[in-house]
Amino acid sequence: DKAVVFAKAYVKSADSNSRSGKTSSMKYDAYNALCLAYTAQKNYDAAIEACDTAIKDSPKGWLAYNSRGSLNLKTGNLTEANNDYRMALENAPEKGDIKTILEHNMNLAQNQ
């Protein structure tokens, strides 16, 4: 519950900053955090809305696709989960283990 409260405050702050012409990366992060918090609460309708807002704001951002993929996996929407993980993989940076983790997530969606 605290995570949702903090994420909503972050969204409010990000929204006010974006109206002032500042970068939208804060808004993207805020809505992605809200998506994760709502998913943890099992408030899936609100979670998908938050994920969609993050993706709409930054369509090349891999993290929100991964978050929405995990939400879709959790709710049994396996095709959508796989599509989201694929989009995350396409947009993920080459550094570190990110692509390995996303490939693992895709395998989870494909094998359920």
C-alpha positions in Angstrom: 0.0 0.0 0.0 2.9 2.4 0.8 4.4 1.7 -2.6 1.2 2.8 -4.3 1.1 6.0 -2.2 4.7 6.8 -3.0 4.2 6.0 -6.7 1.1 8.2 -7.0 3.1 11.1 -5.4 5.9 10.5 -7.9 3.3 10.5 -10.8 1.8 13.7 -9.5 5.3 15.3 -9.3 6.2 14.0 -12.8 3.0 15.2 -14.3 3.5 18.7 -13.0 7.1 18.7 -14.2 6.1 17.5 -17.7 3.6 20.4 -17.9 6.4 22.8 -17.3 8.3 21.4 -20.3 10.8 19.3 -18.4 11.9 15.8 -19.6 9.4 13.0 -19.6 11.8 10.4 -18.3 10.6 11.1 -14.8 7.0 10.6 -15.9 8.0 7.3 -17.5 9.7 6.1 -14.4 6.8 7.3 -12.2 4.1 5.4 -14.2 6.3 2.3 -14.4 6.7 2.4 -10.6 2.9 2.8 -10.3 2.4 -0.2 -12.6 4.6 -2.4 -10.4 3.0 -1.2 -7.2 -0.6 -1.8 -8.5 0.5 -5.2 -9.8 1.8 -6.1 -6.3 -1.6 -5.1 -4.9 -3.3 -7.2 -7.6 -5.1 -4.1 -8.8 -4.6 -5.3 -12.4 -6.8 -2.8 -14.2 -5.0 0.2 -12.6 -1.7 -1.5 -13.3 -2.3 -2.0 -17.0 -3.4 1.6 -17.3 -0.2 2.8 -15.6 2.0 0.5 -17.8 0.2 1.7 -20.9 0.8 5.3 -19.9 4.5 4.7 -19.4 4.7 3.0 -22.8 2.8 5.7 -24.5 5.1 8.3 -23.0 8.3 6.4 -24.0 7.5 3.8 -26.6 11.2 2.8 -26.8 11.5 2.2 -23.1 12.2 -1.4 -22.4 11.4 -1.4 -18.7 7.7 -0.7 -18.9 7.3 -3.4 -21.5 8.9 -5.8 -19.1 6.6 -4.6 -16.3 3.5 -5.0 -18.4 4.8 -8.4 -19.6 5.1 -9.6 -16.0 1.6 -8.2 -15.3 0.3 -10.1 -18.3 2.1 -13.3 -17.3 0.6 -13.0 -13.8 -2.9 -12.6 -15.1 -2.6 -15.5 -17.6 -2.4 -13.3 -20.8 0.5 -15.3 -22.2 0.4 -14.0 -25.8 0.4 -10.4 -24.6 3.2 -11.2 -22.1 5.3 -12.7 -24.8 4.7 -9.7 -27.0 5.7 -7.3 -24.3 8.8 -9.2 -23.4 9.7 -9.3 -27.1 9.3 -5.5 -27.3 11.4 -5.1 -24.1 14.1 -7.2 -25.7 14.1 -5.2 -28.9 14.5 -1.9 -26.9 16.8 -3.1 -24.1 20.4 -1.9 -23.9 23.2 -4.3 -24.8 25.0 -3.9 -21.4 24.8 -6.2 -18.5 22.4 -9.2 -18.1 19.3 -7.3 -19.1 18.8 -9.3 -22.3 19.4 -12.6 -20.6 16.7 -11.7 -18.0 14.3 -10.7 -20.7 14.9 -13.9 -22.7 14.3 -15.8 -19.4 11.0 -14.0 -19.0 10.0 -14.8 -22.6 10.7 -18.5 -21.9 8.4 -18.3 -18.9 5.6 -16.9 -21.0 6.1 -19.5 -23.8 6.3 -22.4 -21.4 3.2 -21.8 -19.4 
